[in-house]
């Protein structure tokens, strides 16, 4: 049960990634937030998370993972309460940034803590449980948000994190041993500054590109600057590694399992977040579901995802990660290709089939690829190694939303037919706005045009994601090892006190 309790820490993080989406229209009216303010409420979390992921892993390895996890849970809980009771858009954006600080430390250090807590034979199930905690929260966010907004005020979508943080604190305090790298060298302040600036630049540029376009100087400038800074960061880290612990250990990529797992996790994050960006809009704008109904209609995806994780966990030690990840990506691509044939006449029952296929494939592939990447890490560098995997996953998800969102919006706008008075510019903003305009004008032709144009845009993104998933399957088959190798160096013993009992928790 140890891994399940610790996984609660990441459930809150995954939940907070998407739960805000259902509350944005309410925040716009209740707090008087403009479109740009809503964007900052969303992006403040992502920017801080991107900036701190890599330093968080190194700091955990040096100063102790347990104490930093507990501190991060306290920060995450406090940020959740602050978010719930914010009275202005600026205050809410600041509170969301605090949530990003907590999440940045929780994501890599919880995984690193599990690597220390469990022996190699137990790690596949433990890592799968912890990964499931973060994954389940993503599609669960719209469901929880819809339920809470249906019966409570908007702050409840944040306040729900507080009890989860408290339970997580208790679990970490009682179950997780303190661990660190006793041979850790001094910090790498220049590397930390470069990584933060580069990650923020790339993330901000991609976010702006999704709104302003890829040629706008306000998106292209930060994006190019971020890429240049990250390139400089890699050069600097190669030199730093000769004398002390670097922020990223480039030697990790000499291991096929780590390299392949990191690439595949990033590919799947691109597809997962891109699909989750467009799917709720389809359910609301085309199938006519409300906030609660939208969340409930994602249950086939969530249920199939859990089935996939359970299946992968049971067989990974027998057949290795290569077969599971390859099959998972093939199932994912099958679901996406099936979804790409969606029309305005497609029923929810038909859509639920590809939702379930997609969820099953994601459940099979992401935890198994994560295991392949982090399962062979030395305990001494578990925090930094895990942070790098999740930093690339974060970039993959951000880029996925921006690129796929931009493609879908361009196809939507290009397919709209806005004749005469019906050509309200608000209809071009999104399918939700277009449907609202059509209903206001009592114009069924405009409604059909809006829904058809959006479906065509969504289908384009599903074809692209399906192709990427198919390429990922070929990559997994080519480079992923049949079995995850054990750590190549002796593991650093836990720094737990002698009075702590042996940890042999059943992770099932």
C-alpha positions in Angstrom: 0.0 0.0 0.0 3.0 2.3 0.4 3.2 3.3 -3.3 -0.5 4.0 -3.4 -0.3 6.4 -0.5 2.7 8.2 -1.8 1.1 8.4 -5.3 -1.5 10.7 -3.8 1.1 13.4 -3.9 1.1 13.3 -7.7 -2.6 12.8 -8.0 -3.1 16.3 -6.8 -0.5 17.6 -9.3 -2.1 15.8 -12.2 -5.5 17.0 -11.1 -4.4 20.6 -11.0 -3.0 20.4 -14.5 -6.5 20.2 -16.1 -9.1 21.0 -13.4 -8.7 24.7 -14.1 -10.0 24.3 -17.7 -13.6 23.8 -16.7 -13.5 26.8 -14.3 -12.1 29.4 -16.8 -15.5 30.6 -18.0 -16.7 31.0 -14.4 -13.4 32.9 -13.4 -14.0 35.2 -16.4 -17.3 36.4 -14.9 -16.7 36.0 -11.2 -13.3 37.7 -11.0 -13.8 39.8 -14.1 -10.7 38.2 -15.8 -9.9 39.2 -19.3 -8.6 36.7 -21.9 -5.0 37.6 -21.2 -5.5 37.4 -17.5 -7.0 33.9 -17.9 -4.0 32.9 -19.9 -1.7 34.1 -17.1 -3.7 32.2 -14.5 -3.1 29.1 -16.6 0.5 29.7 -17.7 2.0 30.9 -14.4 1.8 27.4 -13.1 3.4 25.9 -16.2 6.2 28.5 -16.4 7.3 28.0 -12.8 7.0 24.2 -13.1 9.2 24.3 -16.2 11.8 26.6 -14.5 12.2 24.5 -11.4 11.9 20.8 -12.4 15.6 20.3 -13.1 16.9 22.2 -10.0 14.4 20.4 -7.8 15.9 17.0 -8.7 19.5 18.1 -7.9 18.4 19.8 -4.7 16.6 16.6 -3.5 19.7 14.5 -4.2 21.9 16.9 -2.2 19.7 18.0 0.8 17.3 15.0 1.2 14.3 14.0 -0.9 11.9 13.3 2.0 12.3 16.7 3.6 11.9 18.5 0.3 8.8 16.4 -0.7 7.2 17.3 2.6 8.1 20.9 2.1 6.7 20.8 -1.4 3.4 19.3 -0.2 3.1 22.0 2.4 3.7 24.7 -0.3 1.2 22.9 -2.7 -1.5 22.8 0.0 -0.9 26.4 1.0 -1.0 27.5 -2.7 -4.3 25.6 -3.2 -5.9 27.4 -0.3 -4.6 30.7 -1.5 -5.9 30.0 -5.0 -9.4 29.1 -3.7 -9.7 32.4 -1.8 -8.1 34.7 -4.3 -10.1 37.8 -5.0 -8.5 39.1 -8.2 -7.0 37.6 -11.4 -3.5 38.8 -10.5 -3.7 37.2 -7.0 -4.9 33.9 -8.5 -2.0 33.9 -11.0 0.5 34.4 -8.2 -1.1 31.6 -6.1 -1.0 29.3 -9.2 2.7 30.1 -9.4 3.1 28.9 -5.8 1.4 25.7 -6.9 3.9 25.4 -9.7 6.8 25.5 -7.1 5.3 22.7 -5.1 4.6 20.6 -8.2 8.1 21.1 -9.6 9.6 19.4 -6.5 6.9 16.7 -6.1 7.1 15.2 -9.6 10.8 14.1 -9.7 11.4 13.6 -6.0 8.4 11.3 -5.4 9.6 9.1 -8.2 13.1 9.2 -6.8 11.8 8.4 -3.3 10.0 5.3 -4.7 13.3 4.2 -6.3 14.9 4.3 -2.9 11.9 2.7 -1.1 11.6 -0.4 -3.2 14.0 -3.0 -4.4 14.5 -3.5 -8.2 12.0 -6.5 -8.3 9.3 -4.3 -6.8 10.0 -1.1 -8.7 7.9 -1.8 -11.8 4.6 -2.0 -9.9 5.6 0.9 -7.6 6.6 3.2 -10.5 3.4 2.2 -12.3 1.3 3.1 -9.3 3.1 6.5 -8.9 2.9 7.3 -12.6 -0.8 6.3 -12.6 -1.3 8.8 -9.8 -0.1 11.7 -12.0 -1.7 10.3 -15.2 -5.2 9.7 -13.7 -5.3 13.2 -12.4 -5.1 14.6 -15.9 -8.4 13.2 -17.4 -9.9 13.3 -13.9 -9.5 17.0 -13.7 -12.4 17.9 -16.0 -14.6 15.3 -14.3 -13.8 16.7 -10.8 -14.1 20.3 -12.0 -17.5 19.7 -13.5 -18.8 18.0 -10.3 -17.4 20.7 -8.1 -18.7 23.6 -10.2 -22.1 21.9 -10.4 -22.6 22.1 -6.6 -20.0 24.5 -5.1 -18.2 27.8 -5.8 -15.3 28.1 -8.2 -12.7 28.0 -5.4 -13.6 24.4 -4.6 -11.6 23.2 -7.7 -8.4 24.3 -5.9 -9.5 23.6 -2.3 -9.9 19.9 -3.2 -6.0 19.7 -3.3 -5.6 20.7 0.4 -6.8 17.4 2.0 -4.9 15.4 -0.6 -1.8 17.3 0.3 -2.4 16.5 4.0 -2.9 12.8 3.3 0.3 12.9 1.2 2.2 14.5 4.0 1.2 11.8 6.5 2.0 9.1 3.9 5.5 10.5 3.2 6.2 11.1 6.9 5.4 7.6 7.9 6.4 5.5 4.8 9.2 7.2 3.0 12.8 7.0 4.3 15.1 10.0 4.1 17.6 9.6 1.3 20.2 11.7 -0.4 23.5 11.5 -2.2 26.1 11.7 0.6 28.8 12.3 -2.0 27.0 15.2 -3.6 29.2 18.2 -4.6 28.4 21.9 -4.5 25.5 23.3 -6.3 25.6 24.5 -9.9 24.1 28.0 -9.7 25.1 29.0 -13.2 23.5 25.8 -14.6 20.4 26.4 -12.5 20.0 29.9 -13.9 20.6 28.8 -17.5 18.2 25.9 -17.3 15.5 28.0 -15.7 15.9 30.7 -18.3 15.9 28.3 -21.2 13.0 26.2 -20.0 10.9 29.4 -19.3 11.9 30.9 -22.7 10.9 27.8 -24.7 7.7 27.2 -22.7 6.6 30.8 -22.9 7.4 31.0 -26.6 5.4 27.9 -27.3 2.5 29.1 -25.2 2.5 32.5 -27.0 2.8 30.7 -30.4 -0.4 28.8 -29.7 -2.2 32.2 -29.2 -0.4 34.6 -31.5 1.1 32.3 -34.2 4.5 30.9 -34.8 5.8 33.9 -36.7 4.9 36.6 -34.2 8.0 38.2 -32.6 6.4 37.8 -29.1 6.4 34.0 -29.5 9.4 33.5 -31.9 11.8 35.7 -29.8 11.4 33.9 -26.5 11.3 30.5 -28.3 14.6 31.0 -30.1 16.2 32.6 -27.1 15.2 29.7 -24.9 16.6 27.2 -27.4 19.9 29.1 -27.6 20.1 29.3 -23.8 19.4 25.5 -23.5 22.1 24.8 -26.0 24.6 27.0 -24.0 23.4 25.1 -20.9 24.3 21.7 -22.3 27.8 23.0 -23.3 28.3 24.4 -19.7 27.0 21.2 -18.1 29.5 19.1 -20.0 32.3 21.2 -18.5 30.8 21.3 -15.0 30.5 17.5 -15.0 34.3 17.2 -15.0 34.6 18.6 -11.5 31.3 18.2 -9.7 27.6 17.0 -10.1 26.1 18.8 -13.0 22.4 19.7 -13.1 21.9 17.2 -15.8 24.1 14.1 -16.2 24.6 13.7 -19.9 26.2 10.3 -19.2 22.7 9.0 -18.5 21.9 9.1 -22.2 24.6 6.5 -22.8 22.1 3.9 -21.5 19.6 2.8 -24.2 16.8 2.3 -21.7 17.1 5.8 -20.3 17.4 7.5 -23.7 14.6 5.5 -25.3 12.3 5.8 -22.3 12.7 9.6 -22.1 12.0 10.1 -25.8 9.0 7.8 -25.8 7.5 9.5 -22.7 7.9 12.9 -24.4 6.2 11.6 -27.5 3.3 10.2 -25.5 2.9 13.5 -23.5 2.7 15.4 -26.8 -0.2 13.2 -28.0 -1.9 12.9 -24.6 -2.1 16.6 -23.9 -2.9 17.5 -27.5 -5.9 15.1 -27.4 -7.1 16.3 -24.0 -6.9 19.9 -25.3 -9.3 19.3 -28.2 -11.5 16.5 -26.8 -13.4 18.5 -24.2 -14.1 21.2 -26.8 -15.6 18.5 -29.1 -17.8 17.2 -26.3 -19.1 20.6 -25.4 -19.2 22.4 -28.8 -20.3 19.5 -31.0 -22.1 16.9 -28.8 -23.6 19.6 -26.6 -22.4 18.4 -23.1 -22.2 20.7 -20.2 -19.1 20.9 -17.9 -20.2 17.9 -15.8 -21.3 15.9 -18.8 -18.0 16.6 -20.5 -16.1 15.2 -17.6 -18.3 12.1 -17.3 -17.9 11.4 -21.0 -14.1 11.1 -20.5 -14.6 8.1 -18.1 -14.1 5.5 -20.8 -10.6 7.0 -21.4 -9.8 7.1 -17.7 -11.1 3.5 -17.1 -9.2 2.1 -20.0 -6.1 3.9 -18.9 -6.2 2.3 -15.5 -6.7 -1.1 -17.2 -3.7 -0.5 -19.3 -1.5 0.4 -16.3 -2.6 -2.7 -14.4 -2.0 -4.9 -17.4 1.5 -3.5 -18.0 2.5 -3.8 -14.4 1.6 -7.5 -14.3 3.5 -8.5 -17.4 6.5 -6.1 -17.7 8.9 -8.3 -15.7 8.0 -11.3 -17.8 8.2 -9.8 -21.3 10.1 -6.6 -20.7 9.2 -3.0 -21.7 9.9 -3.2 -25.4 6.8 -5.3 -26.2 4.5 -3.5 -23.9 5.4 0.0 -25.1 5.3 -1.0 -28.7 1.8 -2.6 -28.4 0.7 0.4 -26.3 1.7 2.9 -29.0 0.1 0.7 -31.7 -3.2 0.7 -29.7 -2.9 4.4 -29.2 -2.4 5.1 -32.9 -5.3 2.8 -33.7 -7.6 4.8 -31.4 -6.4 8.1 -32.8 -6.8 7.0 -36.4 -10.3 5.8 -35.6 -11.1 9.1 -34.0 -9.8 10.9 -37.1 -12.9 9.7 -39.0 -15.1 11.7 -36.6 -17.9 13.8 -38.2 -20.6 15.9 -36.8 -22.9 12.8 -37.2 -20.7 10.6 -35.0 -22.5 9.6 -31.8 -20.9 9.6 -28.4 -21.0 5.8 -28.3 -18.8 5.7 -31.4 -16.5 8.4 -29.9 -16.3 6.4 -26.6 -14.7 3.5 -28.5 -11.7 5.5 -29.7 -11.5 7.3 -26.3 -11.1 3.9 -24.7 -8.6 2.6 -27.2 -6.5 5.8 -26.8 -6.7 5.5 -23.0 -5.7 1.8 -23.0 -2.7 2.6 -25.2 -1.6 5.5 -23.0 -2.0 3.3 -19.9 0.2 0.6 -21.4 3.0 2.8 -22.8 3.6 5.8 -20.5 4.2 4.0 -17.2 6.3 1.3 -18.9 8.4 3.9 -20.8 8.9 5.8 -17.5 10.0 2.6 -15.8 12.5 2.0 -18.7 13.9 5.5 -18.2 14.1 5.7 -14.4 14.2 2.0 -13.3 17.9 1.6 -13.8 19.0 4.9 -12.2 21.5 4.9 -9.4 19.8 5.9 -6.2 22.5 8.6 -5.7 21.3 10.5 -8.8 17.6 9.4 -8.8 16.3 12.9 -8.2 18.2 14.6 -11.0 17.7 11.7 -13.4 13.9 11.6 -12.8 13.7 15.4 -13.1 15.2 15.3 -16.6 12.6 12.7 -17.7 9.7 14.7 -16.4 11.2 18.0 -17.7 11.2 16.6 -21.2 7.7 15.3 -20.7 6.6 18.8 -19.5 8.0 20.3 -22.7 6.4 17.6 -24.8 3.0 18.4 -23.3 3.3 22.1 -23.7 4.5 21.9 -27.3 1.7 19.4 -28.0 -1.0 21.7 -26.8 0.5 24.7 -28.7 1.2 22.9 -32.0 -2.0 20.9 -32.1 -4.1 23.7 -30.8 -2.7 26.1 -33.4 -3.3 23.5 -36.2 -6.9 22.9 -35.0 -7.7 26.6 -34.7 -6.3 27.4 -38.2 -8.3 24.6 -39.8 -11.4 25.7 -37.8 -11.1 29.3 -38.9 -10.3 28.3 -42.5 -13.4 26.1 -42.7 -15.9 28.6 -41.2 -18.6 30.1 -43.4 -19.6 33.4 -41.8 -22.1 35.1 -44.2 -23.5 38.5 -43.6 -24.7 39.4 -40.1 -23.7 35.9 -38.9 -20.0 36.8 -39.4 -19.6 37.8 -35.7 -15.8 37.8 -35.1 -16.4 36.1 -31.7 -17.3 32.9 -33.7 -13.7 32.7 -34.9 -12.2 32.5 -31.4 -13.2 28.9 -30.6 -15.9 26.4 -31.2 -17.5 27.3 -27.9 -17.8 30.9 -28.9 -19.0 29.9 -32.3 -21.8 27.8 -30.9 -22.8 30.6 -28.6 -23.0 33.1 -31.5 -25.0 30.7 -33.6 -27.5 30.2 -30.7 -27.7 33.9 -30.1 -28.5 34.6 -33.7 -30.8 31.5 -34.1 -28.7 30.6 -37.1 -28.7 26.8 -37.7 -26.5 27.2 -40.8 -23.8 28.9 -38.8 -24.1 26.3 -36.1 -23.5 23.5 -38.7 -20.5 25.5 -40.1 -18.9 26.0 -36.7 -19.3 22.3 -35.7 -18.2 21.0 -39.0 -15.1 23.3 -39.1 -14.1 22.3 -35.6 -14.4 18.5 -36.3 -12.2 18.9 -39.4 -9.6 20.7 -37.3 -9.8 18.0 -34.6 -9.5 15.2 -37.1 -6.3 16.8 -38.5 -4.7 16.8 -35.1 -5.8 13.1 -34.5 -4.2 12.1 -37.8 -1.0 13.8 -36.7 -1.0 12.3 -33.2 -1.7 8.9 -34.7 1.2 9.2 -37.1 3.5 10.3 -34.2 2.4 7.4 -32.1 3.0 4.9 -34.9 6.5 6.3 -35.4 7.0 6.0 -31.6 6.0 2.3 -31.9 8.7 1.8 -34.5 11.2 3.6 -32.4 10.3 1.5 -29.3 10.8 -1.7 -31.3 14.1 -0.5 -32.7 15.9 1.0 -29.6 14.1 0.0 -26.4 15.8 -2.9 -24.6 13.9 -6.1 -24.1 14.4 -5.8 -20.3 15.4 -2.8 -18.1 19.0 -3.3 -16.9 19.8 -3.0 -13.2 21.8 0.0 -12.0 25.3 0.0 -13.3 26.9 1.2 -10.1 26.3 0.2 -6.5 23.3 1.9 -5.0 23.8 4.5 -2.4 22.2 3.3 0.9 19.3 5.2 2.3 20.2 7.8 4.9 17.3 6.7 7.1 18.0 6.5 10.8 18.9 3.0 12.2 15.7 3.0 14.2 13.6 2.9 11.0 12.1 -0.5 10.3 12.8 -2.4 7.1 10.5 -1.2 4.3 8.8 -4.1 2.6 5.4 -2.5 1.9 3.3 -4.4 -0.6 2.7 -2.0 -3.5 -0.3 -3.7 -4.8 
